[in-house]
Each structure stands twice: as C-alpha cells, then as structure tokens.
Amino acid sequence: MKAIAYGLHRRFVGLVDFISFCYHLLCSVRTGCANSRVGLHFIGKVRRLLLVHCRKDYVRHQLSERRGACRQCGICCNLLFTCPMLTNEGRCLAYGTCRPQACKVFPVDQRDVEEVRLAGGQCGYRFKEQEQGSELGGG
C-alpha cells in the first residue's frame, strides 16, 4: 500500500513540476512578446485567425464600422513574414481567387491599423469610433 501511495505521490509531484515549468515558460514568452515587434505580429496573426473563424459576428460588426480603402501598400502582407502569394511588385497573386479569410477582412479593428503603423505603414482604413474620438479631441 505504501508503495502505491509513494508512486502516486511521485507522479503528482512530477505533474506539479511540469505545470510549474509550463507556467514559467508561458510567462517568459509573454514578457518577450510584449517587448518584441515579432511577438506583436505573431499575436496579431493568431488573434485575426481566431476572430475570423470563431467570432464572425464581431468581425461583421467591425467591418460595418470600417471606413476608407486599401492603399495596396503590401505592409499587411509582410507582418511577421512575407506572404508567399505576394509578388515582387507588391501584388497579391490570390487577390481575386482564393485569398484567406483573414486577408479578405484585414484590418478587423483599430489594433490592426496600429500594427500596420508600427510596421512603418499607414493603413487606408479607419474605424468609426476612432473617427468620432478624433473629432471630439481635435477641437
């Protein structure tokens, strides 16, 4: 009986150690990402992917609030990595055919516009609530 209890205890301690390791790893990755443009772009890509596939109502609402037009600068195609469908001339090979959903709706919200700005571009889109804020503060 003691042998069984000792075995269970060792497994429990091992599990606690593993969970602790995962927590510390996650904290260090989170801190690193918060201080890194690469981390920001990675988080943005994952966020957009999840929004497009899991929060379709949010995306539809945001698109109804979006104003402006695409400048076709290609900055959004170079966030984190260069899209393989982007030509040397900065054009999308899949634009009219099989473009991924996350690309079709970019930018989803103001965070995406800010991400383009941080990458050195100026997105042609803006969002309704952002316009109202600048009108109120622009006095």
Phi and psi in radians as a Rosetta constraint file:
Dihedral C 1 N 2 CA 2 C 2 CIRCULARHARMONIC -1.119 0.35
Dihedral N 2 CA 2 C 2 N 3 CIRCULARHARMONIC -0.626 0.35
Dihedral C 2 N 3 CA 3 C 3 CIRCULARHARMONIC -1.129 0.35
Dihedral N 3 CA 3 C 3 N 4 CIRCULARHARMONIC -0.696 0.35
Dihedral C 3 N 4 CA 4 C 4 CIRCULARHARMONIC -1.162 0.35
Dihedral N 4 CA 4 C 4 N 5 CIRCULARHARMONIC -0.789 0.35
Dihedral C 4 N 5 CA 5 C 5 CIRCULARHARMONIC -1.089 0.35
Dihedral N 5 CA 5 C 5 N 6 CIRCULARHARMONIC -0.725 0.35
Dihedral C 5 N 6 CA 6 C 6 CIRCULARHARMONIC -1.129 0.35
Dihedral N 6 CA 6 C 6 N 7 CIRCULARHARMONIC -0.727 0.35
Dihedral C 6 N 7 CA 7 C 7 CIRCULARHARMONIC -1.089 0.35
Dihedral N 7 CA 7 C 7 N 8 CIRCULARHARMONIC -0.760 0.35
Dihedral C 7 N 8 CA 8 C 8 CIRCULARHARMONIC -1.124 0.35
Dihedral N 8 CA 8 C 8 N 9 CIRCULARHARMONIC -0.704 0.35
Dihedral C 8 N 9 CA 9 C 9 CIRCULARHARMONIC -1.067 0.35
Dihedral N 9 CA 9 C 9 N 10 CIRCULARHARMONIC -0.784 0.35
Dihedral C 9 N 10 CA 10 C 10 CIRCULARHARMONIC -1.088 0.35
Dihedral N 10 CA 10 C 10 N 11 CIRCULARHARMONIC -0.719 0.35
Dihedral C 10 N 11 CA 11 C 11 CIRCULARHARMONIC -1.143 0.35
Dihedral N 11 CA 11 C 11 N 12 CIRCULARHARMONIC -0.710 0.35
Dihedral C 11 N 12 CA 12 C 12 CIRCULARHARMONIC -1.102 0.35
Dihedral N 12 CA 12 C 12 N 13 CIRCULARHARMONIC -0.792 0.35
Dihedral C 12 N 13 CA 13 C 13 CIRCULARHARMONIC -1.086 0.35
Dihedral N 13 CA 13 C 13 N 14 CIRCULARHARMONIC -0.718 0.35
Dihedral C 13 N 14 CA 14 C 14 CIRCULARHARMONIC -1.088 0.35
Dihedral N 14 CA 14 C 14 N 15 CIRCULARHARMONIC -0.706 0.35
Dihedral C 14 N 15 CA 15 C 15 CIRCULARHARMONIC -1.145 0.35
Dihedral N 15 CA 15 C 15 N 16 CIRCULARHARMONIC -0.750 0.35
Dihedral C 15 N 16 CA 16 C 16 CIRCULARHARMONIC -1.087 0.35
Dihedral N 16 CA 16 C 16 N 17 CIRCULARHARMONIC -0.749 0.35
Dihedral C 16 N 17 CA 17 C 17 CIRCULARHARMONIC -1.071 0.35
Dihedral N 17 CA 17 C 17 N 18 CIRCULARHARMONIC -0.729 0.35
Dihedral C 17 N 18 CA 18 C 18 CIRCULARHARMONIC -1.129 0.35
Dihedral N 18 CA 18 C 18 N 19 CIRCULARHARMONIC -0.772 0.35
Dihedral C 18 N 19 CA 19 C 19 CIRCULARHARMONIC -1.109 0.35
Dihedral N 19 CA 19 C 19 N 20 CIRCULARHARMONIC -0.716 0.35
Dihedral C 19 N 20 CA 20 C 20 CIRCULARHARMONIC -1.089 0.35
Dihedral N 20 CA 20 C 20 N 21 CIRCULARHARMONIC -0.754 0.35
Dihedral C 20 N 21 CA 21 C 21 CIRCULARHARMONIC -1.055 0.35
Dihedral N 21 CA 21 C 21 N 22 CIRCULARHARMONIC -0.812 0.35
Dihedral C 21 N 22 CA 22 C 22 CIRCULARHARMONIC -1.083 0.35
Dihedral N 22 CA 22 C 22 N 23 CIRCULARHARMONIC -0.711 0.35
Dihedral C 22 N 23 CA 23 C 23 CIRCULARHARMONIC -1.092 0.35
Dihedral N 23 CA 23 C 23 N 24 CIRCULARHARMONIC -0.816 0.35
Dihedral C 23 N 24 CA 24 C 24 CIRCULARHARMONIC -1.152 0.35
Dihedral N 24 CA 24 C 24 N 25 CIRCULARHARMONIC -0.636 0.35
Dihedral C 24 N 25 CA 25 C 25 CIRCULARHARMONIC -1.131 0.35
Dihedral N 25 CA 25 C 25 N 26 CIRCULARHARMONIC -0.790 0.35
Dihedral C 25 N 26 CA 26 C 26 CIRCULARHARMONIC -1.073 0.35
Dihedral N 26 CA 26 C 26 N 27 CIRCULARHARMONIC -0.736 0.35
Dihedral C 26 N 27 CA 27 C 27 CIRCULARHARMONIC -1.099 0.35
Dihedral N 27 CA 27 C 27 N 28 CIRCULARHARMONIC -0.730 0.35
Dihedral C 27 N 28 CA 28 C 28 CIRCULARHARMONIC -1.222 0.35
Dihedral N 28 CA 28 C 28 N 29 CIRCULARHARMONIC -0.650 0.35
Dihedral C 28 N 29 CA 29 C 29 CIRCULARHARMONIC -1.155 0.35
Dihedral N 29 CA 29 C 29 N 30 CIRCULARHARMONIC -0.735 0.35
Dihedral C 29 N 30 CA 30 C 30 CIRCULARHARMONIC -1.086 0.35
Dihedral N 30 CA 30 C 30 N 31 CIRCULARHARMONIC -0.764 0.35
Dihedral C 30 N 31 CA 31 C 31 CIRCULARHARMONIC -1.124 0.35
Dihedral N 31 CA 31 C 31 N 32 CIRCULARHARMONIC -0.752 0.35
Dihedral C 31 N 32 CA 32 C 32 CIRCULARHARMONIC -1.103 0.35
Dihedral N 32 CA 32 C 32 N 33 CIRCULARHARMONIC -0.712 0.35
Dihedral C 32 N 33 CA 33 C 33 CIRCULARHARMONIC -1.189 0.35
Dihedral N 33 CA 33 C 33 N 34 CIRCULARHARMONIC -0.612 0.35
Dihedral C 33 N 34 CA 34 C 34 CIRCULARHARMONIC -1.145 0.35
Dihedral N 34 CA 34 C 34 N 35 CIRCULARHARMONIC -0.458 0.35
Dihedral C 34 N 35 CA 35 C 35 CIRCULARHARMONIC -1.798 0.35
Dihedral N 35 CA 35 C 35 N 36 CIRCULARHARMONIC 0.233 0.35
Dihedral C 35 N 36 CA 36 C 36 CIRCULARHARMONIC -2.312 0.35
Dihedral N 36 CA 36 C 36 N 37 CIRCULARHARMONIC 2.387 0.35
Dihedral C 36 N 37 CA 37 C 37 CIRCULARHARMONIC -1.164 0.35
Dihedral N 37 CA 37 C 37 N 38 CIRCULARHARMONIC -0.638 0.35
Dihedral C 37 N 38 CA 38 C 38 CIRCULARHARMONIC -1.067 0.35
Dihedral N 38 CA 38 C 38 N 39 CIRCULARHARMONIC -0.770 0.35
Dihedral C 38 N 39 CA 39 C 39 CIRCULARHARMONIC -1.084 0.35
Dihedral N 39 CA 39 C 39 N 40 CIRCULARHARMONIC -0.723 0.35
Dihedral C 39 N 40 CA 40 C 40 CIRCULARHARMONIC -1.070 0.35
Dihedral N 40 CA 40 C 40 N 41 CIRCULARHARMONIC -0.801 0.35
Dihedral C 40 N 41 CA 41 C 41 CIRCULARHARMONIC -1.178 0.35
Dihedral N 41 CA 41 C 41 N 42 CIRCULARHARMONIC -0.634 0.35
Dihedral C 41 N 42 CA 42 C 42 CIRCULARHARMONIC -1.120 0.35
Dihedral N 42 CA 42 C 42 N 43 CIRCULARHARMONIC -0.824 0.35
Dihedral C 42 N 43 CA 43 C 43 CIRCULARHARMONIC -1.073 0.35
Dihedral N 43 CA 43 C 43 N 44 CIRCULARHARMONIC -0.698 0.35
Dihedral C 43 N 44 CA 44 C 44 CIRCULARHARMONIC -1.083 0.35
Dihedral N 44 CA 44 C 44 N 45 CIRCULARHARMONIC -0.757 0.35
Dihedral C 44 N 45 CA 45 C 45 CIRCULARHARMONIC -1.078 0.35
Dihedral N 45 CA 45 C 45 N 46 CIRCULARHARMONIC -0.819 0.35
Dihedral C 45 N 46 CA 46 C 46 CIRCULARHARMONIC -1.129 0.35
Dihedral N 46 CA 46 C 46 N 47 CIRCULARHARMONIC -0.738 0.35
Dihedral C 46 N 47 CA 47 C 47 CIRCULARHARMONIC -1.046 0.35
Dihedral N 47 CA 47 C 47 N 48 CIRCULARHARMONIC -0.817 0.35
Dihedral C 47 N 48 CA 48 C 48 CIRCULARHARMONIC -1.128 0.35
Dihedral N 48 CA 48 C 48 N 49 CIRCULARHARMONIC -0.712 0.35
Dihedral C 48 N 49 CA 49 C 49 CIRCULARHARMONIC -1.048 0.35
Dihedral N 49 CA 49 C 49 N 50 CIRCULARHARMONIC -0.797 0.35
Dihedral C 49 N 50 CA 50 C 50 CIRCULARHARMONIC -1.182 0.35
Dihedral N 50 CA 50 C 50 N 51 CIRCULARHARMONIC -0.705 0.35
Dihedral C 50 N 51 CA 51 C 51 CIRCULARHARMONIC -1.079 0.35
Dihedral N 51 CA 51 C 51 N 52 CIRCULARHARMONIC -0.812 0.35
Dihedral C 51 N 52 CA 52 C 52 CIRCULARHARMONIC -1.101 0.35
Dihedral N 52 CA 52 C 52 N 53 CIRCULARHARMONIC -0.638 0.35
Dihedral C 52 N 53 CA 53 C 53 CIRCULARHARMONIC -1.706 0.35
Dihedral N 53 CA 53 C 53 N 54 CIRCULARHARMONIC -0.381 0.35
Dihedral C 53 N 54 CA 54 C 54 CIRCULARHARMONIC -2.030 0.35
Dihedral N 54 CA 54 C 54 N 55 CIRCULARHARMONIC -0.362 0.35
Dihedral C 54 N 55 CA 55 C 55 CIRCULARHARMONIC -2.234 0.35
Dihedral N 55 CA 55 C 55 N 56 CIRCULARHARMONIC 1.022 0.35
Dihedral C 55 N 56 CA 56 C 56 CIRCULARHARMONIC -1.089 0.35
Dihedral N 56 CA 56 C 56 N 57 CIRCULARHARMONIC -0.597 0.35
Dihedral C 56 N 57 CA 57 C 57 CIRCULARHARMONIC -1.132 0.35
Dihedral N 57 CA 57 C 57 N 58 CIRCULARHARMONIC -0.723 0.35
Dihedral C 57 N 58 CA 58 C 58 CIRCULARHARMONIC -1.067 0.35
Dihedral N 58 CA 58 C 58 N 59 CIRCULARHARMONIC -0.788 0.35
Dihedral C 58 N 59 CA 59 C 59 CIRCULARHARMONIC -1.096 0.35
Dihedral N 59 CA 59 C 59 N 60 CIRCULARHARMONIC -0.788 0.35
Dihedral C 59 N 60 CA 60 C 60 CIRCULARHARMONIC -1.031 0.35
Dihedral N 60 CA 60 C 60 N 61 CIRCULARHARMONIC -0.755 0.35
Dihedral C 60 N 61 CA 61 C 61 CIRCULARHARMONIC -1.102 0.35
Dihedral N 61 CA 61 C 61 N 62 CIRCULARHARMONIC -0.795 0.35
Dihedral C 61 N 62 CA 62 C 62 CIRCULARHARMONIC -1.100 0.35
Dihedral N 62 CA 62 C 62 N 63 CIRCULARHARMONIC -0.694 0.35
Dihedral C 62 N 63 CA 63 C 63 CIRCULARHARMONIC -1.137 0.35
Dihedral N 63 CA 63 C 63 N 64 CIRCULARHARMONIC -0.558 0.35
Dihedral C 63 N 64 CA 64 C 64 CIRCULARHARMONIC -1.228 0.35
Dihedral N 64 CA 64 C 64 N 65 CIRCULARHARMONIC -0.397 0.35
Dihedral C 64 N 65 CA 65 C 65 CIRCULARHARMONIC -1.575 0.35
Dihedral N 65 CA 65 C 65 N 66 CIRCULARHARMONIC -0.170 0.35
Dihedral C 65 N 66 CA 66 C 66 CIRCULARHARMONIC -1.409 0.35
Dihedral N 66 CA 66 C 66 N 67 CIRCULARHARMONIC 2.402 0.35
Dihedral C 66 N 67 CA 67 C 67 CIRCULARHARMONIC -2.214 0.35
Dihedral N 67 CA 67 C 67 N 68 CIRCULARHARMONIC 2.820 0.35
Dihedral C 67 N 68 CA 68 C 68 CIRCULARHARMONIC 1.717 0.35
Dihedral N 68 CA 68 C 68 N 69 CIRCULARHARMONIC -2.904 0.35
Dihedral C 68 N 69 CA 69 C 69 CIRCULARHARMONIC -2.571 0.35
Dihedral N 69 CA 69 C 69 N 70 CIRCULARHARMONIC 2.779 0.35
Dihedral C 69 N 70 CA 70 C 70 CIRCULARHARMONIC -1.217 0.35
Dihedral N 70 CA 70 C 70 N 71 CIRCULARHARMONIC 2.353 0.35
Dihedral C 70 N 71 CA 71 C 71 CIRCULARHARMONIC -1.538 0.35
Dihedral N 71 CA 71 C 71 N 72 CIRCULARHARMONIC -0.084 0.35
Dihedral C 71 N 72 CA 72 C 72 CIRCULARHARMONIC 0.906 0.35
Dihedral N 72 CA 72 C 72 N 73 CIRCULARHARMONIC 0.793 0.35
Dihedral C 72 N 73 CA 73 C 73 CIRCULARHARMONIC -1.483 0.35
Dihedral N 73 CA 73 C 73 N 74 CIRCULARHARMONIC -0.370 0.35
Dihedral C 73 N 74 CA 74 C 74 CIRCULARHARMONIC 1.463 0.35
Dihedral N 74 CA 74 C 74 N 75 CIRCULARHARMONIC 0.021 0.35
Dihedral C 74 N 75 CA 75 C 75 CIRCULARHARMONIC -1.062 0.35
Dihedral N 75 CA 75 C 75 N 76 CIRCULARHARMONIC -0.744 0.35
Dihedral C 75 N 76 CA 76 C 76 CIRCULARHARMONIC -1.149 0.35
Dihedral N 76 CA 76 C 76 N 77 CIRCULARHARMONIC -0.359 0.35
Dihedral C 76 N 77 CA 77 C 77 CIRCULARHARMONIC -1.465 0.35
Dihedral N 77 CA 77 C 77 N 78 CIRCULARHARMONIC -0.105 0.35
Dihedral C 77 N 78 CA 78 C 78 CIRCULARHARMONIC -2.032 0.35
Dihedral N 78 CA 78 C 78 N 79 CIRCULARHARMONIC 0.208 0.35
Dihedral C 78 N 79 CA 79 C 79 CIRCULARHARMONIC -1.302 0.35
Dihedral N 79 CA 79 C 79 N 80 CIRCULARHARMONIC 2.191 0.35
Dihedral C 79 N 80 CA 80 C 80 CIRCULARHARMONIC 1.291 0.35
Dihedral N 80 CA 80 C 80 N 81 CIRCULARHARMONIC -0.931 0.35
Dihedral C 80 N 81 CA 81 C 81 CIRCULARHARMONIC -2.611 0.35
Dihedral N 81 CA 81 C 81 N 82 CIRCULARHARMONIC 2.803 0.35
Dihedral C 81 N 82 CA 82 C 82 CIRCULARHARMONIC -1.391 0.35
Dihedral N 82 CA 82 C 82 N 83 CIRCULARHARMONIC 2.227 0.35
Dihedral C 82 N 83 CA 83 C 83 CIRCULARHARMONIC -1.086 0.35
Dihedral N 83 CA 83 C 83 N 84 CIRCULARHARMONIC 2.337 0.35
Dihedral C 83 N 84 CA 84 C 84 CIRCULARHARMONIC -1.156 0.35
Dihedral N 84 CA 84 C 84 N 85 CIRCULARHARMONIC -0.273 0.35
Dihedral C 84 N 85 CA 85 C 85 CIRCULARHARMONIC -1.537 0.35
Dihedral N 85 CA 85 C 85 N 86 CIRCULARHARMONIC -0.035 0.35
Dihedral C 85 N 86 CA 86 C 86 CIRCULARHARMONIC -1.500 0.35
Dihedral N 86 CA 86 C 86 N 87 CIRCULARHARMONIC 2.195 0.35
Dihedral C 86 N 87 CA 87 C 87 CIRCULARHARMONIC -1.420 0.35
Dihedral N 87 CA 87 C 87 N 88 CIRCULARHARMONIC 2.991 0.35
Dihedral C 87 N 88 CA 88 C 88 CIRCULARHARMONIC -1.129 0.35
Dihedral N 88 CA 88 C 88 N 89 CIRCULARHARMONIC -0.394 0.35
Dihedral C 88 N 89 CA 89 C 89 CIRCULARHARMONIC -1.502 0.35
Dihedral N 89 CA 89 C 89 N 90 CIRCULARHARMONIC 0.001 0.35
Dihedral C 89 N 90 CA 90 C 90 CIRCULARHARMONIC 1.452 0.35
Dihedral N 90 CA 90 C 90 N 91 CIRCULARHARMONIC 0.359 0.35
Dihedral C 90 N 91 CA 91 C 91 CIRCULARHARMONIC -1.853 0.35
Dihedral N 91 CA 91 C 91 N 92 CIRCULARHARMONIC 2.630 0.35
Dihedral C 91 N 92 CA 92 C 92 CIRCULARHARMONIC -1.585 0.35
Dihedral N 92 CA 92 C 92 N 93 CIRCULARHARMONIC 2.166 0.35
Dihedral C 92 N 93 CA 93 C 93 CIRCULARHARMONIC -1.217 0.35
Dihedral N 93 CA 93 C 93 N 94 CIRCULARHARMONIC -0.451 0.35
Dihedral C 93 N 94 CA 94 C 94 CIRCULARHARMONIC -1.762 0.35
Dihedral N 94 CA 94 C 94 N 95 CIRCULARHARMONIC 0.191 0.35
Dihedral C 94 N 95 CA 95 C 95 CIRCULARHARMONIC -0.957 0.35
Dihedral N 95 CA 95 C 95 N 96 CIRCULARHARMONIC -0.868 0.35
Dihedral C 95 N 96 CA 96 C 96 CIRCULARHARMONIC -1.624 0.35
Dihedral N 96 CA 96 C 96 N 97 CIRCULARHARMONIC -0.019 0.35
Dihedral C 96 N 97 CA 97 C 97 CIRCULARHARMONIC -2.047 0.35
Dihedral N 97 CA 97 C 97 N 98 CIRCULARHARMONIC -1.432 0.35
Dihedral C 97 N 98 CA 98 C 98 CIRCULARHARMONIC -2.112 0.35
Dihedral N 98 CA 98 C 98 N 99 CIRCULARHARMONIC 0.719 0.35
Dihedral C 98 N 99 CA 99 C 99 CIRCULARHARMONIC -1.125 0.35
Dihedral N 99 CA 99 C 99 N 100 CIRCULARHARMONIC 2.401 0.35
Dihedral C 99 N 100 CA 100 C 100 CIRCULARHARMONIC -1.057 0.35
Dihedral N 100 CA 100 C 100 N 101 CIRCULARHARMONIC 2.627 0.35
Dihedral C 100 N 101 CA 101 C 101 CIRCULARHARMONIC -1.019 0.35
Dihedral N 101 CA 101 C 101 N 102 CIRCULARHARMONIC -0.688 0.35
Dihedral C 101 N 102 CA 102 C 102 CIRCULARHARMONIC -1.092 0.35
Dihedral N 102 CA 102 C 102 N 103 CIRCULARHARMONIC -0.554 0.35
Dihedral C 102 N 103 CA 103 C 103 CIRCULARHARMONIC -1.295 0.35
Dihedral N 103 CA 103 C 103 N 104 CIRCULARHARMONIC -0.676 0.35
Dihedral C 103 N 104 CA 104 C 104 CIRCULARHARMONIC -1.082 0.35
Dihedral N 104 CA 104 C 104 N 105 CIRCULARHARMONIC -0.602 0.35
Dihedral C 104 N 105 CA 105 C 105 CIRCULARHARMONIC -1.789 0.35
Dihedral N 105 CA 105 C 105 N 106 CIRCULARHARMONIC 0.074 0.35
Dihedral C 105 N 106 CA 106 C 106 CIRCULARHARMONIC -1.215 0.35
Dihedral N 106 CA 106 C 106 N 107 CIRCULARHARMONIC 2.354 0.35
Dihedral C 106 N 107 CA 107 C 107 CIRCULARHARMONIC -1.438 0.35
Dihedral N 107 CA 107 C 107 N 108 CIRCULARHARMONIC 2.472 0.35
Dihedral C 107 N 108 CA 108 C 108 CIRCULARHARMONIC -1.360 0.35
Dihedral N 108 CA 108 C 108 N 109 CIRCULARHARMONIC -0.675 0.35
Dihedral C 108 N 109 CA 109 C 109 CIRCULARHARMONIC -2.667 0.35
Dihedral N 109 CA 109 C 109 N 110 CIRCULARHARMONIC -3.082 0.35
Dihedral C 109 N 110 CA 110 C 110 CIRCULARHARMONIC -1.060 0.35
Dihedral N 110 CA 110 C 110 N 111 CIRCULARHARMONIC -0.509 0.35
Dihedral C 110 N 111 CA 111 C 111 CIRCULARHARMONIC -1.034 0.35
Dihedral N 111 CA 111 C 111 N 112 CIRCULARHARMONIC -0.647 0.35
Dihedral C 111 N 112 CA 112 C 112 CIRCULARHARMONIC -1.207 0.35
Dihedral N 112 CA 112 C 112 N 113 CIRCULARHARMONIC -0.677 0.35
Dihedral C 112 N 113 CA 113 C 113 CIRCULARHARMONIC -1.070 0.35
Dihedral N 113 CA 113 C 113 N 114 CIRCULARHARMONIC -0.747 0.35
Dihedral C 113 N 114 CA 114 C 114 CIRCULARHARMONIC -1.147 0.35
Dihedral N 114 CA 114 C 114 N 115 CIRCULARHARMONIC -0.629 0.35
Dihedral C 114 N 115 CA 115 C 115 CIRCULARHARMONIC -1.119 0.35
Dihedral N 115 CA 115 C 115 N 116 CIRCULARHARMONIC -0.698 0.35
Dihedral C 115 N 116 CA 116 C 116 CIRCULARHARMONIC -1.113 0.35
Dihedral N 116 CA 116 C 116 N 117 CIRCULARHARMONIC -0.730 0.35
Dihedral C 116 N 117 CA 117 C 117 CIRCULARHARMONIC -1.073 0.35
Dihedral N 117 CA 117 C 117 N 118 CIRCULARHARMONIC -0.741 0.35
Dihedral C 117 N 118 CA 118 C 118 CIRCULARHARMONIC -1.139 0.35
Dihedral N 118 CA 118 C 118 N 119 CIRCULARHARMONIC -0.447 0.35
Dihedral C 118 N 119 CA 119 C 119 CIRCULARHARMONIC -1.485 0.35
Dihedral N 119 CA 119 C 119 N 120 CIRCULARHARMONIC 0.031 0.35
Dihedral C 119 N 120 CA 120 C 120 CIRCULARHARMONIC 1.708 0.35
Dihedral N 120 CA 120 C 120 N 121 CIRCULARHARMONIC 0.164 0.35
Dihedral C 120 N 121 CA 121 C 121 CIRCULARHARMONIC -1.931 0.35
Dihedral N 121 CA 121 C 121 N 122 CIRCULARHARMONIC 3.094 0.35
Dihedral C 121 N 122 CA 122 C 122 CIRCULARHARMONIC -2.344 0.35
Dihedral N 122 CA 122 C 122 N 123 CIRCULARHARMONIC 1.849 0.35
Dihedral C 122 N 123 CA 123 C 123 CIRCULARHARMONIC -1.178 0.35
Dihedral N 123 CA 123 C 123 N 124 CIRCULARHARMONIC 2.455 0.35
Dihedral C 123 N 124 CA 124 C 124 CIRCULARHARMONIC -1.363 0.35
Dihedral N 124 CA 124 C 124 N 125 CIRCULARHARMONIC -0.139 0.35
Dihedral C 124 N 125 CA 125 C 125 CIRCULARHARMONIC -1.655 0.35
Dihedral N 125 CA 125 C 125 N 126 CIRCULARHARMONIC 2.690 0.35
Dihedral C 125 N 126 CA 126 C 126 CIRCULARHARMONIC -2.530 0.35
Dihedral N 126 CA 126 C 126 N 127 CIRCULARHARMONIC 2.939 0.35
Dihedral C 126 N 127 CA 127 C 127 CIRCULARHARMONIC -2.065 0.35
Dihedral N 127 CA 127 C 127 N 128 CIRCULARHARMONIC 2.540 0.35
Dihedral C 127 N 128 CA 128 C 128 CIRCULARHARMONIC -0.867 0.35
Dihedral N 128 CA 128 C 128 N 129 CIRCULARHARMONIC -0.851 0.35
Dihedral C 128 N 129 CA 129 C 129 CIRCULARHARMONIC -1.131 0.35
Dihedral N 129 CA 129 C 129 N 130 CIRCULARHARMONIC -0.509 0.35
Dihedral C 129 N 130 CA 130 C 130 CIRCULARHARMONIC -1.234 0.35
Dihedral N 130 CA 130 C 130 N 131 CIRCULARHARMONIC -0.696 0.35
Dihedral C 130 N 131 CA 131 C 131 CIRCULARHARMONIC -1.056 0.35
Dihedral N 131 CA 131 C 131 N 132 CIRCULARHARMONIC -0.814 0.35
Dihedral C 131 N 132 CA 132 C 132 CIRCULARHARMONIC -1.094 0.35
Dihedral N 132 CA 132 C 132 N 133 CIRCULARHARMONIC -0.683 0.35
Dihedral C 132 N 133 CA 133 C 133 CIRCULARHARMONIC -1.133 0.35
Dihedral N 133 CA 133 C 133 N 134 CIRCULARHARMONIC -0.688 0.35
Dihedral C 133 N 134 CA 134 C 134 CIRCULARHARMONIC -1.290 0.35
Dihedral N 134 CA 134 C 134 N 135 CIRCULARHARMONIC -0.556 0.35
Dihedral C 134 N 135 CA 135 C 135 CIRCULARHARMONIC -1.170 0.35
Dihedral N 135 CA 135 C 135 N 136 CIRCULARHARMONIC -0.712 0.35
Dihedral C 135 N 136 CA 136 C 136 CIRCULARHARMONIC -1.204 0.35
Dihedral N 136 CA 136 C 136 N 137 CIRCULARHARMONIC -0.667 0.35
Dihedral C 136 N 137 CA 137 C 137 CIRCULARHARMONIC -1.554 0.35
Dihedral N 137 CA 137 C 137 N 138 CIRCULARHARMONIC -0.204 0.35
Dihedral C 137 N 138 CA 138 C 138 CIRCULARHARMONIC -1.479 0.35
Dihedral N 138 CA 138 C 138 N 139 CIRCULARHARMONIC -0.089 0.35
